[in-house]
């Protein structure tokens, strides 16, 4: 019988005395695409950025990645102000499971308001709990995590939250379904001011895509199932087993959160069809086309698209008599 011992995931350089790492017991429960997301978040944190965006395909399990990242930085979370996680209600139990199993964090789930005495651990709330969010606006957090961030990036309450490091999570494909306003808002929340003014960003973004450039990898981590051959999407049976394991853990730990554990695809944001004048001018110069599903590399940007306008059918008026030919 061969026993494979998984090593720890060391995030710092090899010659650092106090190494930052994800414990081997946690790494054994992770997949290779999880490790890529954890490394990206730590690189943003180490380079003293204000945050980063994880833009991964559905079922890549954001709670596992962020919980493992928090486990590596557990000392700083305990010493500094608490962390804040904002997600939908049906994801509470999954987040709680990974935070407890990986790092044994103290998690607070307030219903209306939260005491100011809480200065460590993790506060978890829903994107729909407006009263709790308003109560948290004046507080400062070490980390702020917002899942399905593309759905709420334009809301003022989320822009008012203050944290030392911001993490936005989304499964939306901004290359196949582009929306420059939302894309700009998300990066501007994690790293304010790096994209400049919105009008200039629209021009630069069109030019980047025309020349097959993606200059946002420093702030934005895009990952798909087709990115690597070793990435395997979980099967239906594996998903059911995963859900049952979490429910069994919740029963043993007597967790009172009674929520649906079905893995639903996040609702797509209903983007407005209207565009700004700047976007309309730039899109007319270089319209977008479809992208490659393997790694979201744009195939045929800059080519002229044939826009067919429907011709109106001219129906003869029955009441008007035709003039006889001379």
VMD Tcl script that draws the C-alpha trace (Angstrom):
set ca {
  {0.00 0.00 0.00}
  {1.46 3.32 -1.10}
  {0.74 6.34 1.10}
  {1.10 9.71 -0.60}
  {2.02 12.48 1.80}
  {0.99 15.91 0.55}
  {3.47 18.66 1.39}
  {2.45 22.09 2.63}
  {1.86 24.84 0.13}
  {4.58 27.39 0.91}
  {3.58 30.83 -0.35}
  {6.67 32.81 0.67}
  {10.23 32.47 -0.62}
  {12.31 29.56 0.57}
  {14.78 31.68 2.60}
  {12.16 33.47 4.72}
  {12.31 32.68 8.45}
  {8.57 32.96 9.20}
  {7.21 31.19 6.17}
  {3.56 31.65 5.20}
  {2.07 28.34 4.13}
  {-1.12 26.34 3.80}
  {-0.87 23.26 6.07}
  {-0.47 19.84 4.47}
  {-3.76 18.66 5.97}
  {-5.59 21.41 4.10}
  {-3.65 20.93 0.85}
  {-4.70 17.27 0.74}
  {-8.32 18.42 0.32}
  {-7.57 20.89 -2.48}
  {-7.29 20.55 -6.25}
  {-4.62 22.13 -8.46}
  {-6.93 24.90 -9.62}
  {-7.53 25.80 -5.96}
  {-3.79 26.24 -5.48}
  {-3.63 28.64 -8.42}
  {-6.28 30.87 -6.85}
  {-4.57 30.80 -3.45}
  {-1.22 31.78 -4.94}
  {-2.81 34.65 -6.85}
  {-4.43 36.06 -3.70}
  {-1.20 35.83 -1.75}
  {0.79 37.48 -4.55}
  {-1.65 40.41 -4.46}
  {-1.36 40.54 -0.68}
  {2.43 40.31 -0.66}
  {2.78 43.00 -3.33}
  {0.74 45.32 -1.09}
  {-2.19 45.64 -3.48}
  {-5.57 46.56 -2.09}
  {-7.12 43.32 -3.31}
  {-7.81 40.99 -6.23}
  {-10.59 39.38 -8.28}
  {-11.08 35.64 -8.68}
  {-13.02 35.06 -11.91}
  {-13.41 31.28 -12.11}
  {-15.84 28.89 -13.75}
  {-18.78 27.46 -11.81}
  {-18.00 24.60 -9.38}
  {-14.40 25.69 -8.76}
  {-15.39 26.21 -5.12}
  {-14.56 29.73 -3.95}
  {-15.09 28.89 -0.22}
  {-12.33 26.27 -0.30}
  {-9.83 28.66 -1.90}
  {-10.52 31.65 0.34}
  {-10.68 29.53 3.51}
  {-7.29 27.98 2.73}
  {-5.88 31.47 2.03}
  {-7.21 32.69 5.38}
  {-5.68 29.65 7.09}
  {-2.24 30.66 5.81}
  {-2.78 34.18 7.21}
  {-4.54 33.10 10.40}
  {-2.10 34.93 12.69}
  {-2.77 38.25 10.99}
  {-6.54 37.76 11.01}
  {-6.50 37.03 14.75}
  {-4.30 40.02 15.61}
  {-5.90 42.55 13.25}
  {-9.55 43.52 12.89}
  {-12.04 40.79 11.89}
  {-12.63 39.64 8.33}
  {-15.97 40.04 6.54}
  {-17.53 37.56 4.10}
  {-20.66 38.51 2.15}
  {-22.44 35.78 0.18}
  {-25.92 34.49 -0.63}
  {-27.92 32.60 2.02}
  {-27.69 29.21 0.34}
  {-23.89 29.37 0.55}
  {-23.60 30.00 4.30}
  {-23.18 26.37 5.30}
  {-20.51 25.70 2.67}
  {-18.46 28.72 3.80}
  {-18.86 27.75 7.44}
  {-17.75 24.19 6.75}
  {-14.49 25.17 5.07}
  {-13.66 27.93 7.55}
  {-14.09 25.53 10.47}
  {-12.41 22.48 8.91}
  {-9.41 24.31 7.46}
  {-8.66 26.98 10.06}
  {-11.07 26.42 12.97}
  {-12.08 30.07 12.73}
  {-14.60 31.74 15.00}
  {-17.45 32.73 12.68}
  {-20.18 35.22 13.62}
  {-23.45 35.24 11.65}
  {-25.48 38.24 12.86}
  {-29.15 38.59 11.98}
  {-29.68 42.31 12.62}
  {-26.68 43.99 14.24}
  {-23.32 42.93 15.62}
  {-21.49 43.95 18.75}
  {-18.50 46.25 18.45}
  {-16.64 44.06 20.95}
  {-15.91 41.51 18.22}
  {-12.37 42.35 17.12}
  {-11.21 39.02 15.71}
  {-12.54 36.06 13.79}
  {-14.80 36.25 10.74}
  {-18.17 37.95 10.31}
  {-20.39 36.36 7.67}
  {-23.54 37.98 6.35}
  {-25.82 37.91 3.32}
  {-25.90 40.32 0.41}
  {-29.59 40.88 1.25}
  {-29.15 41.76 4.95}
  {-29.23 45.52 4.53}
  {-29.48 46.32 8.25}
  {-26.35 44.35 9.07}
  {-24.42 45.91 6.20}
  {-25.38 49.42 7.28}
  {-24.20 48.59 10.78}
  {-20.82 47.49 9.39}
  {-20.12 50.55 7.23}
  {-18.34 52.48 9.97}
  {-16.11 49.54 10.95}
  {-12.74 48.59 9.51}
  {-11.95 45.01 8.48}
  {-8.74 43.17 7.70}
  {-10.33 41.36 4.73}
  {-13.60 41.83 2.86}
  {-14.84 39.02 0.58}
  {-17.90 39.47 -1.65}
  {-19.19 36.48 -3.60}
  {-21.14 37.09 -6.84}
  {-19.63 40.53 -6.77}
  {-20.67 41.37 -10.35}
  {-24.31 41.38 -9.17}
  {-23.80 44.05 -6.50}
  {-20.73 46.01 -7.62}
  {-22.81 49.10 -8.45}
  {-24.59 49.29 -5.07}
  {-23.46 52.09 -2.80}
  {-23.59 50.07 0.44}
  {-20.83 47.72 -0.76}
  {-18.64 50.59 -1.94}
  {-18.79 52.12 1.55}
  {-17.35 49.04 3.29}
  {-13.74 49.56 4.34}
  {-11.14 46.81 4.45}
  {-7.37 46.46 4.25}
  {-7.66 43.81 1.52}
  {-10.66 43.31 -0.79}
  {-11.50 40.04 -2.57}
  {-14.18 39.93 -5.26}
  {-15.54 36.59 -6.51}
  {-17.43 36.08 -9.75}
  {-18.18 33.36 -12.31}
  {-19.27 35.76 -15.07}
  {-17.35 35.55 -18.36}
  {-16.58 39.18 -19.24}
  {-15.01 38.26 -22.59}
  {-17.94 36.31 -23.98}
  {-20.42 38.70 -22.37}
  {-18.50 41.97 -21.98}
  {-19.64 44.82 -19.79}
  {-17.02 47.51 -19.35}
  {-18.89 49.39 -16.63}
  {-19.16 46.41 -14.28}
  {-15.61 45.28 -15.07}
  {-14.34 48.78 -14.25}
  {-16.35 48.94 -11.00}
  {-15.01 45.60 -9.77}
  {-11.34 46.40 -10.33}
  {-11.82 49.92 -8.99}
  {-13.23 48.46 -5.75}
  {-10.32 46.07 -5.22}
  {-7.62 48.48 -6.41}
  {-8.94 52.06 -6.59}
  {-7.54 54.31 -9.29}
  {-5.41 51.76 -11.18}
  {-7.56 52.03 -14.33}
  {-7.83 55.82 -14.36}
  {-11.01 57.45 -15.62}
  {-13.78 55.33 -17.09}
  {-13.76 57.05 -20.49}
  {-10.04 56.42 -20.93}
  {-10.40 52.84 -19.71}
  {-13.00 52.13 -22.43}
  {-10.60 53.31 -25.15}
  {-7.65 51.40 -23.71}
  {-9.67 48.23 -23.20}
  {-10.80 48.16 -26.84}
  {-7.21 48.62 -28.01}
  {-5.94 45.86 -25.69}
  {-8.48 43.37 -26.99}
  {-7.76 44.32 -30.60}
  {-4.10 43.45 -30.06}
  {-4.85 40.29 -28.03}
  {-3.52 41.83 -24.81}
  {-4.77 41.21 -21.29}
  {-3.02 43.71 -18.99}
  {-5.23 42.97 -15.98}
  {-3.63 39.74 -14.76}
  {-2.08 41.66 -11.87}
  {-5.54 42.39 -10.45}
  {-7.78 39.80 -12.13}
  {-7.39 35.99 -12.10}
  {-9.39 34.29 -14.84}
  {-9.54 30.48 -14.78}
  {-11.66 28.03 -16.81}
  {-12.04 24.26 -16.86}
  {-10.39 24.14 -20.28}
  {-7.31 26.01 -19.11}
  {-5.40 22.83 -18.25}
  {-5.82 19.12 -19.03}
  {-5.51 18.24 -15.35}
  {-8.55 20.36 -14.45}
  {-11.46 17.95 -14.01}
  {-14.97 19.21 -13.37}
  {-16.66 17.37 -10.44}
  {-19.28 14.84 -11.50}
  {-22.87 14.79 -10.29}
  {-22.09 11.95 -7.87}
  {-19.09 13.82 -6.45}
  {-21.26 16.91 -5.90}
  {-23.88 14.86 -4.05}
  {-21.21 13.23 -1.91}
  {-19.73 16.64 -1.13}
  {-23.13 18.02 -0.09}
  {-23.87 14.99 2.11}
  {-20.47 15.33 3.80}
  {-21.20 18.96 4.69}
  {-24.68 18.10 5.99}
  {-23.24 15.30 8.13}
  {-20.65 17.69 9.56}
  {-23.36 20.26 10.32}
  {-25.41 17.62 12.11}
  {-22.46 16.46 14.20}
  {-21.48 20.02 15.10}
  {-25.11 20.94 15.75}
  {-25.02 23.84 13.36}
  {-28.34 25.66 13.48}
  {-28.13 27.08 9.96}
  {-30.80 25.24 7.99}
  {-30.25 26.26 4.39}
  {-30.41 24.65 0.97}
  {-27.12 23.10 -0.06}
  {-27.86 22.66 -3.74}
  {-25.13 24.03 -5.99}
  {-27.09 26.53 -8.03}
  {-25.52 28.49 -10.84}
  {-25.42 32.16 -9.78}
  {-28.05 34.33 -11.40}
  {-26.73 36.40 -14.24}
  {-26.81 40.10 -13.80}
  {-29.38 41.79 -16.01}
  {-27.23 44.27 -17.81}
  {-28.87 47.24 -19.42}
  {-28.84 47.28 -23.18}
  {-28.16 51.00 -23.20}
  {-24.51 52.03 -23.36}
  {-22.71 55.23 -22.60}
  {-21.77 57.53 -25.47}
  {-18.11 56.63 -25.04}
  {-18.86 52.91 -25.23}
  {-21.04 53.35 -28.31}
  {-18.33 55.25 -30.20}
  {-15.61 52.76 -29.29}
  {-17.76 49.71 -29.99}
  {-18.56 51.06 -33.46}
  {-14.86 51.35 -34.20}
  {-14.00 47.83 -33.03}
  {-16.98 45.55 -32.29}
  {-16.53 42.47 -30.10}
  {-16.92 38.95 -31.38}
  {-16.96 35.51 -29.82}
  {-13.99 34.12 -27.90}
  {-12.25 30.79 -27.64}
  {-13.83 28.66 -24.92}
  {-10.51 27.02 -24.00}
  {-8.78 30.00 -22.46}
  {-10.97 32.97 -23.37}
  {-8.54 34.30 -25.95}
  {-10.39 36.50 -28.41}
  {-10.45 35.06 -31.90}
  {-11.49 37.68 -34.37}
  {-11.54 41.10 -32.80}
  {-11.48 44.11 -35.07}
  {-13.18 42.41 -38.01}
  {-16.12 44.11 -39.57}
  {-19.42 42.53 -38.68}
  {-22.23 42.34 -41.18}
  {-25.23 43.89 -39.53}
  {-28.31 42.95 -41.40}
  {-31.20 45.25 -40.97}
  {-34.65 43.89 -41.49}
  {-36.30 45.46 -44.47}
  {-39.79 46.64 -43.88}
  {-42.32 44.91 -46.03}
  {-44.35 47.38 -48.02}
  {-47.94 46.21 -48.00}
  {-50.24 47.70 -50.61}
  {-53.15 49.75 -49.34}
  {-56.35 48.05 -50.36}
  {-58.37 51.24 -50.04}
  {-56.24 53.18 -52.54}
  {-57.18 52.48 -56.11}
  {-54.36 51.91 -58.56}
  {-54.12 54.44 -61.35}
  {-54.69 52.96 -64.80}
  {-51.70 52.91 -67.11}
  {-51.76 55.57 -69.82}
}
mol new
graphics top color blue
foreach p $ca { graphics top sphere $p radius 0.5 }
foreach p [lrange $ca 0 end-1] q [lrange $ca 1 end] { graphics top cylinder $p $q radius 0.2 }
display resetview
